[in-house]
Amino acid sequence: DQTSKENNPASLGILARSLSVFAYVSVYVMVKVFQAADATDLVTELRRSFDDGVTRGYEWRVTQLKKLLLICDNHEPEIVSALHDDLGKPELESSVYEVALLRNSINLAVQQLKDWMAPDKVAKTSLTTFPASAEIVYEPLGVVLVISAWNYPFLLSIDPVIGAISAGNAVVLKPSELAPASSSLLAKLLEQYLDSSAVRVVEGAVTETTLLLEQKWDKIFYTGSSRIGRIIMMAAAKHLTPVVLELGGKSPVVIDSDTNLKITAKRIIAGKWGCNNGQACISPDYILTTKEFSPKVIDALKQELEAFYGKNPMESKDMSRIVNSNHFDRLSKMLEEKEVSDKIVYGGQKNRDKLKIAPTILVDVPLDSQIMSEEIFGPLLPIITLNKLEECFDVIRSRPKPLGAYLFTQNQKLKERFALTVSAGGIVVNDIAVHLAVPTLPFGGVGESGMGSYHGKFSFDAFSHKKAVLYKSFIGDAAIRYPPYSTGKLRLLKALVNSNILEIFRVILGLS
Amino acid sequence: MEAMKETVDQSLREMRDTFASGRTRSVKWRKTQLEAIIEMVKDNEDKMCDVLFQDLGKHSTEAFRDELGFVMRSATTALNSLDKWVVPRKSNLPLLFYPATGKVISEPYGTVLVLSSWNFPISLSLDPMIGAISAGNTVLLKASELSPNASALLAKTIPSYLDNKAIKVIEGGPDVATILLQHQWDKIFFTGSPRIGKIIMAAAAEHLTPVTLELGGKCPTIIDHHSVSKDMKSVVKRISGGKWGSCSGQACISVDYVLVEQSFASSLIEMFKPVIKSFFGENPKESGCVARIVTKKHFQRLSRLLNDPRVQASIVYGGSMDEEKLYVEPTILLNPPLDSEIMNEEIFGPVLPIITLRDIQESIGFIKSKPKPLAIYAFTKDEKLKTRILSETSSGSVTFNDVMIQYMCDALPFGGVGESGMGRYHGKYSFECFSHEKAIMEGSLAMDLEARYPPWNNFKLTFIRLAFREAYFKLVLLMLGLKR
């Protein structure tokens, strides 16, 4: 045998080539490329399931929700591990901010679904069309698309899917390719546990997303950047598809000198570096405080940062890393900009290999610098000082509307003015980001930070059509409704108007 | 066009400054404007009926019933309810967050654009404006150039009644609309066709502007003659009134076509004839009660729909047309081919196809094969059929045993789904349509939980897990050291 091999280099070559062709074809077949026809087939299949009524019944919806709960119960370690692979996310953040929040969301939906599905009765007395009765019936929109983001890949994928399923839709989820371990784990688990005739995951990047966006969906739910949000809405316009866009922005934190500075600093740190290292849509982006108070703020932050992450935060296991080198370079550039780099008062260390940037505080960077013009989405915290705290309103108003706006103060009047005049998705006073976890508050943006909202029943509503239903009887048919229109009828109408505007409709519609 | 661009820029600047000044936020300001709208309509009733007659040949009774009276009622409702609508809504927070409090306040979007349609040019302009104003926005209206007299009257009259630094009117057609859509608005409200709706939404996407699109579709009317035989006279009258008594069928919620069982079709047609005659006499063209087709272009569209020889062959009543007077006679068709144009686009005219089925249950499948309409009407007392219609079809709304009146009921949201639109208004929904629902949460600086903060350890992890599960007893055990 050895002899034959040595004596047959030609046949070896043929063998090598055949093997490589075989390998190529095998890989191609195994890693099937998602093409236009696949997108069409997918939607067609899901639409058939929807039309067949698969997703409409209460039982199906609750079963799917409970399966999602099983995923949380049985696979938490794998989820934590995937999040660690993708983002270096600490176990507590993964367990609490992704899995625990999801568990709560699912449990709430299971508990309340019957209530949510029940029609809303409309008070008879408010009807000017008496004798009649009316109700508002909740119906699913049909086949919906959920596109999620990379920073909380499980939470931002499954939470909208919970809404879609509770509302009785068929749903396609496209997780972010920038968190590949999470994306593939989601695909595996959802396929394993959920009804794949109505719930599917499509993995991929720009190509796959574009193909999906060419299809006609009954709703698109997108979490991500404002830039892509525009592309999504434009694609949706072609089919008159309604959208929910959960985007971002620069969420400001205003700190008043009468606040409890220790707690304020702790909450800001937990909300910034403790939430995926500042890579969260509701992260405190920058601070506004007075020139006088600013040194105290910086000291408090430094003190608590050291308490949380030690003297060597680059070594701390309690912070996520920067997601990839693109974002690392983006953040580096922000720090290196002229007139910014010399404003660093804490941190500033970087390690590209480890994709780590230390918690960094800057003071009074130029307002037109990169770091003050785009959403930071990272561990950098600029502090802008003002002569008077009231100037904060102008600073905030001069920028696009953010997803969140925060205020730390004991001053009641300031709280009221802030709540009334700062336009943002949501406002939190004396805390950071917690409104995200409250199911009874609608979570969503306004202006550049998005449109639509979800969480709790708002998720159910986001994926439902609220159909108005009017039940009329045959009693009462005033001649005044119909032609011919005599001047007499008009006179009667006008007389009614002058006496009581509300009466006119009771007459027209048959009760007089 | 340059002048128009300058006008738009200036108007926007002024409206934005006005909004920033906070004037439109005050409830007093909003109420003053709403009262002014009522006064404006009352004072200009005759002029408004005149322009509606000029643009659409509407009889003043129809004009008053469908537009003027409707607007006054809408403004009155808003006036009476505004104090209630502006109150923040308290949200109950889970115990976990104690002692934090939460509420939702309705905040105006800012500067909004209302684009209205030609068929109800007064009400489709003023009604959305009532919503925008109640919600505290500044608003710019562009009415349709296809109802030029109504548009001109609004442009002339609104500035003398309303705060013209906050509420503005611009006249013009598609070229003006294009200029308007190049700007950033905080909300756009559009009433019109699905085709233009897509263009509006795509333009809004550039600025991430939320939109409400009130579009149209083919609103089917199911007649289950078995269960409503006793009231058939009323059925026919209501359908006729809805189809031919309101802008000659040129309404988004008009009865587009009728579905009925084959066995009843000819009786049904025979019942329509005397009703139509009772409405319009022997010569509807001279009755003064038939609105005309809005423009030559629309007339030619309807003409084309009817001139299809297979459609011509299906005419069982009416059919006469007068291009000079822009008049189309109340017309009934029996089973025009389902692939004809008239059965595949919104008719928007006084032509009523009757489609027969073997069994009325087939109406469900028939409706489902078409895009989701703005409204479905069904005349039936059969509870099973009602349930089937509600659960198996999708539409903006469903009305049983009448037509069109869901529009008058301001306790019901008015809007479409799918091709028939997105968003809704009327009554409180108008206020919500132009408001951003802003969540406000307030925490306490007095109490703090160490477990919230790094450095993380197992104790903190267990604590938070239990807290999230609201397993308070176990939480207490943990804190007392009795749980590992």
Interface residues (C-beta under 8 A of the other chain):
Chain A: D51 R56 P90 E91 L92 S95 V96 A100 L101 R103 N104 V122 A123 S126 L127 T128 T129 A132 A134 I136 V137 E139 L141 G142 D218 S226 G229 R230 M233 M234 A236 A237 K238 L240 P242 L245 L247 T259 N260 I263 T264 K266 R267 I269 A270 G274 E304 F308 Y309 G310 S316 D318 M319 R397 F408 Q410 K415 A419 L420 T421 S423 A424 G425 G426 I427 V428 V429 N430 D431 V434 H435 A437 V438 P439 T440 L441 P442 F443 V446 G447 E448 G450 M451 G452 S453 H465 K466 K467 A468 V469 L470 Y471 K472 S473 F474 D477 R481 Y482 P483 P484 Y485 S486 K489 L490 L493 K494 V497 I501 L502 I504 F505 I508 L509
Chain B: A20 G22 R25 H59 S60 T61 E62 F64 R65 G69 M72 R73 T76 S91 N92 L93 P94 F97 A100 G102 V104 I105 E107 Y109 G110 D186 P194 G197 K198 I199 M201 A202 A204 A205 E206 L208 P210 L213 L215 V228 D231 S234 K237 R238 S240 G241 W244 G245 S278 F279 F280 G281 S287 G288 C289 K368 L390 S391 S394 S395 G396 S397 V398 T399 F400 N401 D402 I405 Q406 M408 C409 D410 A411 L412 P413 F414 V417 G418 E419 G421 M422 R424 H436 E437 K438 A439 I440 M441 E442 G443 S444 L445 D448 R452 Y453 P454 P455 W456 K460 L461 I464 R465 F468 R469
